[in-house]
Amino acid sequence: MAKKGDWARVAVPYRSRPNDATGQPMPTLAQASTPPLPPIRQPDVSRALFRFRATMDRQVWTTALLEGTTFTLPEVVTLLEAKTAGGHSTAEQDQVLAIAEAPSSPTTTRAR
């Protein structure tokens, strides 16, 4: 256990600048040796669209589940390939197709 006064022997005196002990001046910002930063990549819309289209069926399926439809992911994929999925009402199929068409149609309503 540490005794009273042990801390004073261990503690390093505070220096206002890191180079006070050596007596040398502080380096300027231009003299500092830092590695160059990598260039910032510009946004690539084509890559974003590719990723969006690649996951479109999953996005439609997830949104359809939130809307309460009973479609499974394979049935949504089949429906998006312009085929029909059996065992579902036409209203449900129309709802899933409307969800799939929503990103490509402009929104005409505004939030108030």
N, C-alpha and C positions, 0 to 999 in steps of 0.2 A: 504494500500500500504506500502511496506517495506521502511524503511528509510535507509539512507546511514549509514553503520556500523552495521546494524542488522545481516548481514551475519556472521560476526565474532563471534557473540554470539551463533549462531545456529550451525556453522560448528564444526565438530569433528576433533581434531588434527590428522594428518596422522601418523600412526605407521608403521614402516618398517616391523615388524613381528606381527602377531596377539597376541602373548603372552607377548609383551613388558610391558603391564600394570601390569600383575601379577608377572613378574619376573621369571616365570617358564620356563624351557627349552622347545623348540619345540619338539613334539613327533616325533619319527623316523617312517619310513615307516612300519617297523615291528610292531610298537606299535599302528598304526592307526587301528581303528575298522571299517572295511568295510565289508559288507555282502559278502559272497562268490558268485562268478558269476555262473550262471547255465552252465552246460556242453554244448559245441557246438555240435549240431547234425551233424552227418556225412551225406553226400548226399546219398539219397536213390534212386537208379536208377529205381527200380521196381515201386515206387510211381510216378516218373516222366513219365515212360512209360504208366502207367495206366491212368494218366491225359491226356497224349497225345492221346491215343487211344480212350478215352471217348469223346474227342472233335474233333476227326478226321473228322466227317461228316461236322461240322461247318467250319473247316479249309479248307476243299476241296471246300465247297460252296462259301466261301469268296474269295478264290483264283480264282475259276471259274467266279465269278462276275467280278473280276478285269481283267480277260482275255476276258470278253465280252460275255460270254454264257448267255442264257436266262433260265437256270435251277432255279427252286425254291428249298428251303431247303428240303421239303418232296420228291421232285423228285430226288435230290442227294442221299438222304438216300435210296430210292428205288433202284437207280442205283448201289449203293455200296453193296446192298444185293444181287447182281448178278441177278437182274431183269432188264427189260428194261423200260424206261420211254417214253411214247408215245408223239408224237408231236414235236420231236426234230430230227435233222439230225444225221446220224451215225458219222459224223465228230465231232459234238458237244459232243456226248456221248463218243467218243474215247478221246477227249480232257479232259473231266472230269475224266475218268478212268486213263489217264496218270498222271493227277494231284494227284490222290489218290495213285498211285504206286510210285510217285517220292521219298517220304521219305525212302522207302525200297530199292531203287536201288542206287548203288554208282554213284557218279558224276565223269565223266571222263574228263570233260573240266575244264580248269583253267582260271582264270581271268588274263589278261596280263596288 
